[in-house]
Amino acid sequence: MKKLSVAQARLPESVDQEILLQGWIRTRRDSKGGFSFLELNDGSSLGNIQIVAPGTLPNYESDIKRLTAGCSVSVEGLVKASPGKGQATEVEARSVTVHGWADPDAFPIQKKGASFEFLRTVAHLRPRTNTFGAMARVRNCVCRSIHDFFQEEGFLYVHTPIITASDCEGAGAMFKVTTLNLRNPPLPEEGPDKPGWDVDFSKDFFQRPAYLTVSGQLEGETYACGLGKCYTFGPTFRAENSNTARHLAEFWMVEPEAAFFELIDNMDLAERFLKRIFRDVLARCPEDMEFFRERIDKTVIDTLEHVLESNFIRLPYTDAVEILKASGRQFEFPVEWGHDLQAEHERYLTEEHFKSPVILFDYPRAIKPFYMRLNDDGCTVRAMDVLVPKVGEIIGGSQREERLDVLEMRMKEQNLSPESYWWYLDLRRFGTVPHSGFGLGVERVLLFITGMANIRDVIPYPRTPGSAEF
């Protein structure tokens, strides 16, 4: 007897095989003819498989007729072609073994129509719902595509540290890592103090302030500047007190970095990268994507197909500002050169003006981090943002500043101590090269792919202000 997944057993080529299936009951329906129909799912596909359990089974009355949503079972039986519509196969059960019961009065997700907000309160059980099962499979596909793409492009996968002493963005919204007694922390002794030390961190585990990383970029640059091309893919953290549908305190980022890459190379890579992810999702998850189209957003598949057929528009930030000002649109946030564009501005460009993804570049230096290469005009840097319909910015990146003197000047301009980044500056002292990279937030791209409205519903366990339950 062969053990199959539900996804395998649903295929026509499984007919006439004696198989073992294991999973969870979705529904049970009893027939007057003395048998029951069980809908079984094991997470391998959106669709269930129908189990026909005859009343002649020895545990039919004691077990099978008591099965409810959430019960776990093993089923041995014969796969048959199904006479019913919408399913190629069904299984005639030879035996049904119950592993775990689920009290129908207590099981919190057996009823249809539970809100996403409620399901966040039972995040340990929501993978058993159609929406979050589909989300898990699409997320898995996206992560697989990320690795496939960069491996095929010759990038080396590098694990950059989660604990760091460096602030990549200079924003200060970082989680501090410490073993000090917070009720009675050691205070600095008399004498020269370390800049910004309000306690004596020399007595802490790392003997200096340490944080959860906001980005693996800076460490990624060190490998790119020695090995050519690399990418990092892991969790990143922002301690921003933002309770919005677009922010998480813990999220996953993929960050490629490549030596001898100019900004145009970076743009080309980003466009190829996104199209590869979208193409793979449509090819590998058709059933799940059809579910999102039917239940969440009727345009998701059309939108992905449109992106695949589009050439991304390349547009300087300054030109984008002029287009927005000339649009006649009354935006909630006024458009001014030197200010960050808001989601409403980005969506206007992608959804209405160009009707295609847009890569904005050459942003004002004052609104971008120190590591972005300064242009010859002295006013802008070689930054780039990839904008897509519905979401806005989905990728942010830049050509990095490879000139030592300019980089030191930019650090001081943003009140950063060059001494704290001595190792980063060494890359410019010893064989400096032009190099570029970008970051893609996995949860942001999942919002775009699936049409889900809240970022808390595209990650298994959302970490947000006041929420770290699971």
Secondary structure, 3 states (H helix, E strand, C coil): CEECCHHHHCCHHHCCCEEEEEEEEEEEEEECCCEEEEEEECCCCCCCEEEEEECCCCCCCCCHHHCCCCCEEEEEEEEEECCCCCCCEEEEEEEEEEEECCCCCCCCCCCCCCCHHHHHCCCCCHHHCHHHHHHHHHHHHHHHHHHHHHHHCCCEECCCCCEECCCCCCCCCCCEECCCCCCCCCCCCCCCCCCCCCCCHHHCCCCCCEEECCCCHHHHHHHHHHHCEEEEEEEEECCCCCCCCCCCCEEEEEEEEEECCCHHHHHHHHHHHHHHHHHHHHHHCHHHHHHHHHHCCCCHHHHHHHHHHCCCEEEEHHHHHHHHHCCCCCCCCCCCCCCCCCHHHHHHHHHHHCCCCEEEEEEEHHHCCCCECECCCCCEEEEEEEEECCCEEEEEEEEECCCHHHHHHHHHHCCCCHHHHHHHHHHHHCCCCCEEEEEEEHHHHHHHHHCCCCHHHCCCCCCECCECCC
